Amino acid sequence: MWRIGKTRPKELWEEEVQSPVGDIEAAEIIRVICRSAADSAARVGSPSDGAKQESWDTTNQHARYRGAARRAMEIAMKISDELMRDAAVGEIVDLCLKANDIRTAKTLFRAIQAPSIREIVLGDHPRLEP
């Protein structure tokens, strides 16, 4: 945690990729981003008390989740290998469902073309059934 008067350290997904990366490295970056933001996604997706006002922490968790998901999607679009891209999108779908962002998860799930990966994701998350 950063201290008062200090700047906040950059999140993993806020850092620029220094050089062109291959498909394997891009998929690994997406995996790391999704795992790093999983705690924020879980907090965003947990049911909250209706009387409780949105706090700074809740707003911060939403921003962390959205930033991570957005960056992971940007990287996934650049992966040329279809199976690798589908596996990476599956990781992002998992992140979205942790945040209870079903609309985004369903949209990304429809983008997965490999039947084997679709079956794996659907097995893990049956609520994505079309």
Wavefront OBJ file of the C-alpha trace (Angstrom):
o trace
v 0.000 0.000 0.000
v 1.338 3.423 -0.851
v 1.716 6.165 1.720
v 0.157 9.617 1.875
v 1.942 12.026 -0.432
v 3.489 9.239 -2.488
v 2.368 8.241 -5.929
v 0.524 4.993 -6.393
v 2.633 2.269 -7.975
v 1.522 1.209 -11.444
v -0.549 -1.910 -11.781
v 0.717 -4.694 -14.019
v -1.854 -3.893 -16.701
v -0.961 -0.191 -16.703
v 2.617 -0.833 -17.759
v 3.522 -0.649 -21.424
v 4.907 -3.752 -23.073
v 8.500 -2.906 -23.959
v 8.904 -5.001 -27.081
v 6.719 -6.968 -29.444
v 5.737 -10.192 -27.740
v 4.800 -13.508 -29.255
v 1.556 -15.342 -28.743
v 2.864 -17.421 -25.837
v 4.149 -14.373 -23.981
v 0.913 -12.480 -24.650
v -1.159 -15.378 -23.281
v 1.057 -15.487 -20.188
v 0.651 -11.721 -19.670
v -3.138 -12.126 -19.872
v -3.035 -14.998 -17.389
v -0.971 -12.928 -14.937
v -3.226 -9.883 -15.359
v -6.360 -11.943 -14.715
v -4.886 -13.589 -11.636
v -3.642 -10.246 -10.305
v -7.072 -8.684 -10.613
v -9.012 -11.711 -9.355
v -9.292 -10.349 -5.817
v -10.725 -7.053 -7.070
v -13.135 -8.895 -9.351
v -14.316 -11.027 -6.444
v -14.946 -7.923 -4.333
v -16.823 -6.274 -7.193
v -18.930 -9.396 -7.702
v -19.764 -10.004 -4.057
v -23.235 -8.985 -2.970
v -23.204 -5.709 -1.115
v -25.498 -4.233 1.473
v -28.067 -1.996 -0.245
v -27.938 0.579 2.537
v -24.166 0.814 2.424
v -22.898 3.651 0.275
v -20.191 3.031 -2.270
v -16.890 3.638 -0.572
v -13.532 4.629 -1.990
v -12.368 1.019 -1.749
v -15.322 -0.256 -3.765
v -14.733 2.376 -6.431
v -11.042 1.478 -6.494
v -11.843 -2.235 -6.880
v -14.167 -1.471 -9.817
v -11.424 0.575 -11.476
v -8.837 -2.190 -10.938
v -11.141 -4.844 -12.392
v -12.199 -2.774 -15.401
v -8.632 -1.672 -16.162
v -7.326 -5.219 -15.979
v -10.130 -6.642 -18.116
v -9.740 -3.906 -20.721
v -5.976 -4.391 -20.991
v -6.316 -8.183 -21.168
v -8.843 -7.842 -24.004
v -6.526 -5.480 -25.896
v -3.673 -7.960 -25.646
v -5.916 -10.901 -26.592
v -6.938 -9.207 -29.842
v -3.295 -9.201 -30.928
v -2.791 -12.968 -30.520
v -2.687 -14.593 -33.943
v -2.891 -18.262 -32.907
v -6.588 -19.123 -32.598
v -6.276 -21.723 -29.833
v -4.031 -19.502 -27.765
v -6.344 -16.552 -28.218
v -9.364 -18.655 -27.247
v -7.590 -19.923 -24.116
v -6.656 -16.354 -23.171
v -10.232 -15.177 -23.736
v -11.344 -18.039 -21.477
v -9.167 -16.551 -18.717
v -10.824 -13.163 -19.240
v -14.284 -14.769 -19.148
v -13.372 -16.296 -15.792
v -12.296 -12.872 -14.507
v -15.552 -11.293 -15.696
v -17.639 -13.942 -13.977
v -15.769 -13.407 -10.705
v -16.887 -9.786 -10.978
v -20.427 -10.955 -11.809
v -20.128 -9.154 -15.155
v -22.234 -11.701 -17.002
v -22.957 -9.497 -20.004
v -19.263 -9.065 -20.850
v -18.547 -12.718 -20.075
v -21.260 -13.916 -22.482
v -19.998 -11.595 -25.214
v -16.446 -12.878 -24.799
v -17.650 -16.481 -24.585
v -19.287 -16.131 -28.009
v -15.883 -15.071 -29.381
v -14.317 -18.417 -28.427
v -14.286 -20.537 -31.567
v -12.431 -23.713 -30.528
v -15.008 -26.335 -29.460
v -12.677 -27.875 -26.881
v -12.065 -24.572 -25.128
v -15.761 -23.657 -25.297
v -16.574 -26.970 -23.572
v -13.998 -26.345 -20.842
v -15.259 -22.812 -20.170
v -18.887 -23.959 -20.293
v -18.074 -26.830 -17.924
v -16.581 -24.364 -15.448
v -19.385 -21.819 -15.897
v -22.690 -23.452 -16.933
v -24.567 -20.135 -16.634
v -22.986 -19.133 -19.960
v -25.180 -21.675 -21.730
v -26.722 -19.938 -24.758
l 1 2 3 4 5 6 7 8 9 10 11 12 13 14 15 16 17 18 19 20 21 22 23 24 25 26 27 28 29 30 31 32 33 34 35 36 37 38 39 40 41 42 43 44 45 46 47 48 49 50 51 52 53 54 55 56 57 58 59 60 61 62 63 64 65 66 67 68 69 70 71 72 73 74 75 76 77 78 79 80 81 82 83 84 85 86 87 88 89 90 91 92 93 94 95 96 97 98 99 100 101 102 103 104 105 106 107 108 109 110 111 112 113 114 115 116 117 118 119 120 121 122 123 124 125 126 127 128 129 130
